[in-house]
């Protein structure tokens, strides 16, 4: 279960951003800068709604095999 990524929806601008589940630092929205996740030293605490869980070692890439 370690190392999962989560797709989190920004509570302010609805941007969907992939966040590491054990983020070591605060994660900000790439669009509006709102905080999406707080680091706690363990599992991150998400501010926005978690839309999806991505059990991969890398962030999903929409260009890969999308057809
Ligand atoms: Zn945002």
PDB file of the backbone (N, CA, C, O) and the ligand in Angstrom, with CONECT records:
HET     ZN  A 101       1
ATOM      1  N   UNK A   1       0.813  -1.211   0.000  1.00  0.00           N
ATOM      2  CA  UNK A   1       0.000   0.000   0.000  1.00  0.00           C
ATOM      3  C   UNK A   1       0.845   1.259   0.000  1.00  0.00           C
ATOM      4  O   UNK A   1       0.343   2.346  -0.286  1.00  0.00           O
ATOM      5  N   UNK A   2       2.113   1.124   0.316  1.00  0.00           N
ATOM      6  CA  UNK A   2       2.966   2.305   0.411  1.00  0.00           C
ATOM      7  C   UNK A   2       3.175   2.943  -0.953  1.00  0.00           C
ATOM      8  O   UNK A   2       3.284   2.249  -1.964  1.00  0.00           O
ATOM      9  N   UNK A   3       3.228   4.236  -0.972  1.00  0.00           N
ATOM     10  CA  UNK A   3       3.591   4.933  -2.190  1.00  0.00           C
ATOM     11  C   UNK A   3       2.453   5.214  -3.130  1.00  0.00           C
ATOM     12  O   UNK A   3       2.688   5.564  -4.287  1.00  0.00           O
ATOM     13  N   UNK A   4       1.220   5.072  -2.673  1.00  0.00           N
ATOM     14  CA  UNK A   4       0.099   5.378  -3.560  1.00  0.00           C
ATOM     15  C   UNK A   4       0.005   6.867  -3.861  1.00  0.00           C
ATOM     16  O   UNK A   4       0.428   7.717  -3.077  1.00  0.00           O
ATOM     17  N   UNK A   5      -0.561   7.146  -5.016  1.00  0.00           N
ATOM     18  CA  UNK A   5      -0.876   8.513  -5.393  1.00  0.00           C
ATOM     19  C   UNK A   5      -2.386   8.690  -5.376  1.00  0.00           C
ATOM     20  O   UNK A   5      -3.141   7.733  -5.548  1.00  0.00           O
ATOM     21  N   UNK A   6      -2.806   9.910  -5.169  1.00  0.00           N
ATOM     22  CA  UNK A   6      -4.233  10.192  -5.137  1.00  0.00           C
ATOM     23  C   UNK A   6      -4.543  11.366  -6.063  1.00  0.00           C
ATOM     24  O   UNK A   6      -3.802  12.347  -6.123  1.00  0.00           O
ATOM     25  N   UNK A   7      -5.646  11.238  -6.773  1.00  0.00           N
ATOM     26  CA  UNK A   7      -6.122  12.366  -7.559  1.00  0.00           C
ATOM     27  C   UNK A   7      -7.017  13.203  -6.656  1.00  0.00           C
ATOM     28  O   UNK A   7      -8.071  12.746  -6.215  1.00  0.00           O
ATOM     29  N   UNK A   8      -6.591  14.429  -6.385  1.00  0.00           N
ATOM     30  CA  UNK A   8      -7.296  15.303  -5.459  1.00  0.00           C
ATOM     31  C   UNK A   8      -7.871  16.496  -6.222  1.00  0.00           C
ATOM     32  O   UNK A   8      -7.189  17.120  -7.035  1.00  0.00           O
ATOM     33  N   UNK A   9      -9.115  16.791  -5.948  1.00  0.00           N
ATOM     34  CA  UNK A   9      -9.744  17.946  -6.590  1.00  0.00           C
ATOM     35  C   UNK A   9      -9.553  19.171  -5.704  1.00  0.00           C
ATOM     36  O   UNK A   9      -9.869  19.155  -4.514  1.00  0.00           O
ATOM     37  N   UNK A  10      -9.026  20.238  -6.314  1.00  0.00           N
ATOM     38  CA  UNK A  10      -8.824  21.475  -5.578  1.00  0.00           C
ATOM     39  C   UNK A  10     -10.176  22.035  -5.099  1.00  0.00           C
ATOM     40  O   UNK A  10     -11.103  22.157  -5.899  1.00  0.00           O
ATOM     41  N   UNK A  11     -10.296  22.371  -3.829  1.00  0.00           N
ATOM     42  CA  UNK A  11     -11.562  22.894  -3.308  1.00  0.00           C
ATOM     43  C   UNK A  11     -11.881  24.291  -3.835  1.00  0.00           C
ATOM     44  O   UNK A  11     -13.026  24.735  -3.760  1.00  0.00           O
ATOM     45  N   UNK A  12     -10.891  24.974  -4.357  1.00  0.00           N
ATOM     46  CA  UNK A  12     -11.109  26.354  -4.822  1.00  0.00           C
ATOM     47  C   UNK A  12     -11.366  26.454  -6.321  1.00  0.00           C
ATOM     48  O   UNK A  12     -12.253  27.194  -6.747  1.00  0.00           O
ATOM     49  N   UNK A  13     -10.592  25.710  -7.137  1.00  0.00           N
ATOM     50  CA  UNK A  13     -10.706  25.886  -8.584  1.00  0.00           C
ATOM     51  C   UNK A  13     -11.064  24.597  -9.317  1.00  0.00           C
ATOM     52  O   UNK A  13     -11.192  24.596 -10.541  1.00  0.00           O
ATOM     53  N   UNK A  14     -11.227  23.503  -8.579  1.00  0.00           N
ATOM     54  CA  UNK A  14     -11.641  22.212  -9.147  1.00  0.00           C
ATOM     55  C   UNK A  14     -10.592  21.606 -10.073  1.00  0.00           C
ATOM     56  O   UNK A  14     -10.888  20.685 -10.834  1.00  0.00           O
ATOM     57  N   UNK A  15      -9.380  22.117 -10.007  1.00  0.00           N
ATOM     58  CA  UNK A  15      -8.284  21.466 -10.714  1.00  0.00           C
ATOM     59  C   UNK A  15      -8.065  20.079 -10.120  1.00  0.00           C
ATOM     60  O   UNK A  15      -8.102  19.906  -8.901  1.00  0.00           O
ATOM     61  N   UNK A  16      -7.837  19.095 -10.982  1.00  0.00           N
ATOM     62  CA  UNK A  16      -7.519  17.757 -10.497  1.00  0.00           C
ATOM     63  C   UNK A  16      -6.024  17.542 -10.567  1.00  0.00           C
ATOM     64  O   UNK A  16      -5.410  17.688 -11.624  1.00  0.00           O
ATOM     65  N   UNK A  17      -5.448  17.197  -9.437  1.00  0.00           N
ATOM     66  CA  UNK A  17      -4.001  17.075  -9.367  1.00  0.00           C
ATOM     67  C   UNK A  17      -3.629  15.796  -8.640  1.00  0.00           C
ATOM     68  O   UNK A  17      -4.261  15.427  -7.650  1.00  0.00           O
ATOM     69  N   UNK A  18      -2.596  15.120  -9.137  1.00  0.00           N
ATOM     70  CA  UNK A  18      -2.144  13.889  -8.508  1.00  0.00           C
ATOM     71  C   UNK A  18      -1.176  14.226  -7.383  1.00  0.00           C
ATOM     72  O   UNK A  18      -0.188  14.931  -7.587  1.00  0.00           O
ATOM     73  N   UNK A  19      -1.472  13.715  -6.195  1.00  0.00           N
ATOM     74  CA  UNK A  19      -0.679  14.009  -5.005  1.00  0.00           C
ATOM     75  C   UNK A  19      -0.181  12.698  -4.411  1.00  0.00           C
ATOM     76  O   UNK A  19      -0.933  11.730  -4.300  1.00  0.00           O
ATOM     77  N   UNK A  20       1.083  12.675  -4.036  1.00  0.00           N
ATOM     78  CA  UNK A  20       1.654  11.510  -3.376  1.00  0.00           C
ATOM     79  C   UNK A  20       1.015  11.324  -1.994  1.00  0.00           C
ATOM     80  O   UNK A  20       0.860  12.284  -1.238  1.00  0.00           O
ATOM     81  N   UNK A  21       0.653  10.097  -1.681  1.00  0.00           N
ATOM     82  CA  UNK A  21      -0.065   9.815  -0.432  1.00  0.00           C
ATOM     83  C   UNK A  21       0.749  10.054   0.817  1.00  0.00           C
ATOM     84  O   UNK A  21       0.198  10.195   1.909  1.00  0.00           O
ATOM     85  N   UNK A  22       2.062  10.099   0.662  1.00  0.00           N
ATOM     86  CA  UNK A  22       2.917  10.371   1.823  1.00  0.00           C
ATOM     87  C   UNK A  22       3.769  11.611   1.559  1.00  0.00           C
ATOM     88  O   UNK A  22       4.962  11.640   1.861  1.00  0.00           O
ATOM     89  N   UNK A  23       3.149  12.605   1.007  1.00  0.00           N
ATOM     90  CA  UNK A  23       3.857  13.836   0.692  1.00  0.00           C
ATOM     91  C   UNK A  23       4.606  14.357   1.927  1.00  0.00           C
ATOM     92  O   UNK A  23       4.043  14.446   3.018  1.00  0.00           O
ATOM     93  N   UNK A  24       5.862  14.691   1.734  1.00  0.00           N
ATOM     94  CA  UNK A  24       6.695  15.131   2.852  1.00  0.00           C
ATOM     95  C   UNK A  24       6.579  16.629   3.096  1.00  0.00           C
ATOM     96  O   UNK A  24       7.005  17.138   4.132  1.00  0.00           O
ATOM     97  N   UNK A  25       6.003  17.317   2.137  1.00  0.00           N
ATOM     98  CA  UNK A  25       5.819  18.750   2.273  1.00  0.00           C
ATOM     99  C   UNK A  25       4.387  19.116   1.899  1.00  0.00           C
ATOM    100  O   UNK A  25       3.663  18.318   1.305  1.00  0.00           O
ATOM    101  N   UNK A  26       4.003  20.300   2.246  1.00  0.00           N
ATOM    102  CA  UNK A  26       2.681  20.772   1.848  1.00  0.00           C
ATOM    103  C   UNK A  26       2.597  20.835   0.324  1.00  0.00           C
ATOM    104  O   UNK A  26       3.537  21.261  -0.346  1.00  0.00           O
ATOM    105  N   UNK A  27       1.455  20.404  -0.207  1.00  0.00           N
ATOM    106  CA  UNK A  27       1.267  20.390  -1.653  1.00  0.00           C
ATOM    107  C   UNK A  27       0.257  21.462  -2.031  1.00  0.00           C
ATOM    108  O   UNK A  27      -0.850  21.507  -1.494  1.00  0.00           O
ATOM    109  N   UNK A  28       0.655  22.327  -2.965  1.00  0.00           N
ATOM    110  CA  UNK A  28      -0.225  23.404  -3.409  1.00  0.00           C
ATOM    111  C   UNK A  28      -0.791  23.102  -4.783  1.00  0.00           C
ATOM    112  O   UNK A  28      -0.153  22.439  -5.601  1.00  0.00           O
ATOM    113  N   UNK A  29      -1.990  23.593  -5.026  1.00  0.00           N
ATOM    114  CA  UNK A  29      -2.612  23.485  -6.340  1.00  0.00           C
ATOM    115  C   UNK A  29      -1.747  24.203  -7.372  1.00  0.00           C
ATOM    116  O   UNK A  29      -1.296  25.326  -7.146  1.00  0.00           O
ATOM    117  N   UNK A  30      -1.521  23.542  -8.510  1.00  0.00           N
ATOM    118  CA  UNK A  30      -0.670  24.122  -9.545  1.00  0.00           C
ATOM    119  C   UNK A  30      -1.359  25.282 -10.254  1.00  0.00           C
ATOM    120  O   UNK A  30      -0.698  26.088 -10.909  1.00  0.00           O
ATOM    121  N   UNK A  31      -2.661  25.372 -10.132  1.00  0.00           N
ATOM    122  CA  UNK A  31      -3.416  26.414 -10.826  1.00  0.00           C
ATOM    123  C   UNK A  31      -3.603  27.647  -9.955  1.00  0.00           C
ATOM    124  O   UNK A  31      -3.281  28.757 -10.377  1.00  0.00           O
ATOM    125  N   UNK A  32      -4.123  27.463  -8.742  1.00  0.00           N
ATOM    126  CA  UNK A  32      -4.479  28.622  -7.931  1.00  0.00           C
ATOM    127  C   UNK A  32      -3.634  28.749  -6.665  1.00  0.00           C
ATOM    128  O   UNK A  32      -3.712  29.762  -5.970  1.00  0.00           O
ATOM    129  N   UNK A  33      -2.833  27.737  -6.360  1.00  0.00           N
ATOM    130  CA  UNK A  33      -1.947  27.828  -5.212  1.00  0.00           C
ATOM    131  C   UNK A  33      -2.585  27.457  -3.890  1.00  0.00           C
ATOM    132  O   UNK A  33      -1.935  27.531  -2.847  1.00  0.00           O
ATOM    133  N   UNK A  34      -3.846  27.057  -3.917  1.00  0.00           N
ATOM    134  CA  UNK A  34      -4.509  26.632  -2.698  1.00  0.00           C
ATOM    135  C   UNK A  34      -3.878  25.332  -2.189  1.00  0.00           C
ATOM    136  O   UNK A  34      -3.404  24.515  -2.979  1.00  0.00           O
ATOM    137  N   UNK A  35      -3.874  25.150  -0.884  1.00  0.00           N
ATOM    138  CA  UNK A  35      -3.278  23.948  -0.318  1.00  0.00           C
ATOM    139  C   UNK A  35      -4.148  22.725  -0.605  1.00  0.00           C
ATOM    140  O   UNK A  35      -5.342  22.711  -0.308  1.00  0.00           O
ATOM    141  N   UNK A  36      -3.526  21.700  -1.185  1.00  0.00           N
ATOM    142  CA  UNK A  36      -4.249  20.458  -1.475  1.00  0.00           C
ATOM    143  C   UNK A  36      -3.956  19.382  -0.443  1.00  0.00           C
ATOM    144  O   UNK A  36      -4.802  18.525  -0.188  1.00  0.00           O
ATOM    145  N   UNK A  37      -2.780  19.414   0.150  1.00  0.00           N
ATOM    146  CA  UNK A  37      -2.413  18.387   1.120  1.00  0.00           C
ATOM    147  C   UNK A  37      -1.443  18.953   2.143  1.00  0.00           C
ATOM    148  O   UNK A  37      -0.577  19.768   1.823  1.00  0.00           O
ATOM    149  N   UNK A  38      -1.607  18.504   3.379  1.00  0.00           N
ATOM    150  CA  UNK A  38      -0.691  18.868   4.448  1.00  0.00           C
ATOM    151  C   UNK A  38       0.172  17.662   4.792  1.00  0.00           C
ATOM    152  O   UNK A  38      -0.320  16.536   4.867  1.00  0.00           O
ATOM    153  N   UNK A  39       1.446  17.904   4.999  1.00  0.00           N
ATOM    154  CA  UNK A  39       2.322  16.840   5.457  1.00  0.00           C
ATOM    155  C   UNK A  39       2.148  16.650   6.953  1.00  0.00           C
ATOM    156  O   UNK A  39       2.031  17.620   7.702  1.00  0.00           O
ATOM    157  N   UNK A  40       2.131  15.415   7.378  1.00  0.00           N
ATOM    158  CA  UNK A  40       1.950  15.126   8.801  1.00  0.00           C
ATOM    159  C   UNK A  40       3.102  14.308   9.357  1.00  0.00           C
ATOM    160  O   UNK A  40       3.143  14.016  10.552  1.00  0.00           O
ATOM    161  N   UNK A  41       4.045  13.934   8.486  1.00  0.00           N
ATOM    162  CA  UNK A  41       5.101  13.025   8.891  1.00  0.00           C
ATOM    163  C   UNK A  41       4.763  11.588   8.537  1.00  0.00           C
ATOM    164  O   UNK A  41       5.636  10.720   8.537  1.00  0.00           O
ATOM    165  N   UNK A  42       3.506  11.340   8.237  1.00  0.00           N
ATOM    166  CA  UNK A  42       3.066  10.023   7.772  1.00  0.00           C
ATOM    167  C   UNK A  42       2.213  10.205   6.551  1.00  0.00           C
ATOM    168  O   UNK A  42       2.668  10.765   5.554  1.00  0.00           O
ATOM    169  N   UNK A  43       0.976   9.740   6.607  1.00  0.00           N
ATOM    170  CA  UNK A  43       0.070   9.970   5.495  1.00  0.00           C
ATOM    171  C   UNK A  43      -0.298  11.443   5.407  1.00  0.00           C
ATOM    172  O   UNK A  43      -0.528  12.103   6.420  1.00  0.00           O
ATOM    173  N   UNK A  44      -0.349  11.947   4.175  1.00  0.00           N
ATOM    174  CA  UNK A  44      -0.752  13.327   3.979  1.00  0.00           C
ATOM    175  C   UNK A  44      -2.238  13.482   4.275  1.00  0.00           C
ATOM    176  O   UNK A  44      -3.023  12.548   4.111  1.00  0.00           O
ATOM    177  N   UNK A  45      -2.604  14.680   4.713  1.00  0.00           N
ATOM    178  CA  UNK A  45      -4.013  14.998   4.930  1.00  0.00           C
ATOM    179  C   UNK A  45      -4.469  15.880   3.770  1.00  0.00           C
ATOM    180  O   UNK A  45      -3.913  16.954   3.539  1.00  0.00           O
ATOM    181  N   UNK A  46      -5.488  15.415   3.044  1.00  0.00           N
ATOM    182  CA  UNK A  46      -5.921  16.130   1.847  1.00  0.00           C
ATOM    183  C   UNK A  46      -6.993  17.150   2.186  1.00  0.00           C
ATOM    184  O   UNK A  46      -7.886  16.901   2.996  1.00  0.00           O
ATOM    185  N   UNK A  47      -6.880  18.305   1.543  1.00  0.00           N
ATOM    186  CA  UNK A  47      -7.879  19.368   1.719  1.00  0.00           C
ATOM    187  C   UNK A  47      -9.043  19.187   0.762  1.00  0.00           C
ATOM    188  O   UNK A  47     -10.196  19.424   1.124  1.00  0.00           O
ATOM    189  N   UNK A  48      -8.742  18.770  -0.451  1.00  0.00           N
ATOM    190  CA  UNK A  48      -9.791  18.618  -1.456  1.00  0.00           C
ATOM    191  C   UNK A  48     -10.374  17.219  -1.440  1.00  0.00           C
ATOM    192  O   UNK A  48      -9.965  16.365  -0.653  1.00  0.00           O
ATOM    193  N   UNK A  49     -11.323  17.002  -2.312  1.00  0.00           N
ATOM    194  CA  UNK A  49     -11.951  15.687  -2.430  1.00  0.00           C
ATOM    195  C   UNK A  49     -11.029  14.740  -3.178  1.00  0.00           C
ATOM    196  O   UNK A  49     -10.490  15.100  -4.224  1.00  0.00           O
ATOM    197  N   UNK A  50     -10.843  13.537  -2.656  1.00  0.00           N
ATOM    198  CA  UNK A  50     -10.042  12.526  -3.341  1.00  0.00           C
ATOM    199  C   UNK A  50     -10.926  11.815  -4.360  1.00  0.00           C
ATOM    200  O   UNK A  50     -11.885  11.129  -4.007  1.00  0.00           O
ATOM    201  N   UNK A  51     -10.579  11.998  -5.633  1.00  0.00           N
ATOM    202  CA  UNK A  51     -11.398  11.453  -6.708  1.00  0.00           C
ATOM    203  C   UNK A  51     -10.991  10.042  -7.076  1.00  0.00           C
ATOM    204  O   UNK A  51     -11.821   9.241  -7.506  1.00  0.00           O
ATOM    205  N   UNK A  52      -9.715   9.738  -6.908  1.00  0.00           N
ATOM    206  CA  UNK A  52      -9.230   8.447  -7.377  1.00  0.00           C
ATOM    207  C   UNK A  52      -7.942   8.089  -6.656  1.00  0.00           C
ATOM    208  O   UNK A  52      -7.216   8.957  -6.172  1.00  0.00           O
ATOM    209  N   UNK A  53      -7.677   6.801  -6.597  1.00  0.00           N
ATOM    210  CA  UNK A  53      -6.420   6.311  -6.051  1.00  0.00           C
ATOM    211  C   UNK A  53      -5.625   5.669  -7.179  1.00  0.00           C
ATOM    212  O   UNK A  53      -6.159   4.877  -7.956  1.00  0.00           O
ATOM    213  N   UNK A  54      -4.355   6.015  -7.261  1.00  0.00           N
ATOM    214  CA  UNK A  54      -3.514   5.522  -8.336  1.00  0.00           C
ATOM    215  C   UNK A  54      -2.424   4.666  -7.728  1.00  0.00           C
ATOM    216  O   UNK A  54      -1.495   5.177  -7.102  1.00  0.00           O
ATOM    217  N   UNK A  55      -2.541   3.353  -7.916  1.00  0.00           N
ATOM    218  CA  UNK A  55      -1.561   2.453  -7.308  1.00  0.00           C
ATOM    219  C   UNK A  55      -0.424   2.188  -8.272  1.00  0.00           C
ATOM    220  O   UNK A  55      -0.230   1.070  -8.750  1.00  0.00           O
ATOM    221  N   UNK A  56       0.309   3.225  -8.540  1.00  0.00           N
ATOM    222  CA  UNK A  56       1.464   3.126  -9.424  1.00  0.00           C
ATOM    223  C   UNK A  56       2.611   3.882  -8.792  1.00  0.00           C
ATOM    224  O   UNK A  56       2.422   4.694  -7.885  1.00  0.00           O
ATOM    225  N   UNK A  57       3.803   3.602  -9.286  1.00  0.00           N
ATOM    226  CA  UNK A  57       4.989   4.242  -8.733  1.00  0.00           C
ATOM    227  C   UNK A  57       5.218   5.612  -9.357  1.00  0.00           C
ATOM    228  O   UNK A  57       5.968   6.435  -8.831  1.00  0.00           O
ATOM    229  N   UNK A  58       4.560   5.840 -10.486  1.00  0.00           N
ATOM    230  CA  UNK A  58       4.701   7.131 -11.149  1.00  0.00           C
ATOM    231  C   UNK A  58       3.334   7.736 -11.351  1.00  0.00           C
ATOM    232  O   UNK A  58       2.325   7.030 -11.370  1.00  0.00           O
ATOM    233  N   UNK A  59       3.303   9.019 -11.499  1.00  0.00           N
ATOM    234  CA  UNK A  59       2.039   9.688 -11.780  1.00  0.00           C
ATOM    235  C   UNK A  59       1.510   9.214 -13.131  1.00  0.00           C
ATOM    236  O   UNK A  59       2.287   8.932 -14.043  1.00  0.00           O
ATOM    237  N   UNK A  60       0.212   9.130 -13.252  1.00  0.00           N
ATOM    238  CA  UNK A  60      -0.370   8.696 -14.516  1.00  0.00           C
ATOM    239  C   UNK A  60      -0.021   9.640 -15.652  1.00  0.00           C
ATOM    240  O   UNK A  60       0.123  10.848 -15.468  1.00  0.00           O
ATOM    241  N   UNK A  61       0.109   9.051 -16.830  1.00  0.00           N
ATOM    242  CA  UNK A  61       0.474   9.846 -18.000  1.00  0.00           C
ATOM    243  C   UNK A  61      -0.578   9.642 -19.062  1.00  0.00           C
ATOM    244  O   UNK A  61      -0.713   8.548 -19.610  1.00  0.00           O
ATOM    245  N   UNK A  62      -1.309  10.670 -19.349  1.00  0.00           N
ATOM    246  CA  UNK A  62      -2.422  10.560 -20.281  1.00  0.00           C
ATOM    247  C   UNK A  62      -1.987  10.227 -21.702  1.00  0.00           C
ATOM    248  O   UNK A  62      -2.811   9.850 -22.536  1.00  0.00           O
ATOM    249  N   UNK A  63      -0.704  10.364 -21.976  1.00  0.00           N
ATOM    250  CA  UNK A  63      -0.216  10.120 -23.322  1.00  0.00           C
ATOM    251  C   UNK A  63       0.090   8.638 -23.553  1.00  0.00           C
ATOM    252  O   UNK A  63       0.408   8.233 -24.671  1.00  0.00           O
ATOM    253  N   UNK A  64      -0.006   7.846 -22.509  1.00  0.00           N
ATOM    254  CA  UNK A  64       0.390   6.449 -22.602  1.00  0.00           C
ATOM    255  C   UNK A  64      -0.805   5.533 -22.818  1.00  0.00           C
ATOM    256  O   UNK A  64      -1.639   5.373 -21.927  1.00  0.00           O
ATOM    257  N   UNK A  65      -0.886   4.942 -23.979  1.00  0.00           N
ATOM    258  CA  UNK A  65      -1.889   3.928 -24.254  1.00  0.00           C
ATOM    259  C   UNK A  65      -3.302   4.365 -23.986  1.00  0.00           C
ATOM    260  O   UNK A  65      -4.100   3.586 -23.463  1.00  0.00           O
ATOM    261  N   UNK A  66      -3.631   5.580 -24.326  1.00  0.00           N
ATOM    262  CA  UNK A  66      -4.941   6.098 -23.985  1.00  0.00           C
ATOM    263  C   UNK A  66      -6.007   5.744 -25.011  1.00  0.00           C
ATOM    264  O   UNK A  66      -7.182   6.063 -24.825  1.00  0.00           O
ATOM    265  N   UNK A  67      -5.598   5.079 -26.104  1.00  0.00           N
ATOM    266  CA  UNK A  67      -6.579   4.702 -27.121  1.00  0.00           C
ATOM    267  C   UNK A  67      -6.984   3.263 -26.914  1.00  0.00           C
ATOM    268  O   UNK A  67      -7.806   2.739 -27.665  1.00  0.00           O
TER     269      UNK A  67
HETATM  270 ZN    ZN A 101      -6.801  25.281  -7.300  1.00  0.00          ZN
END
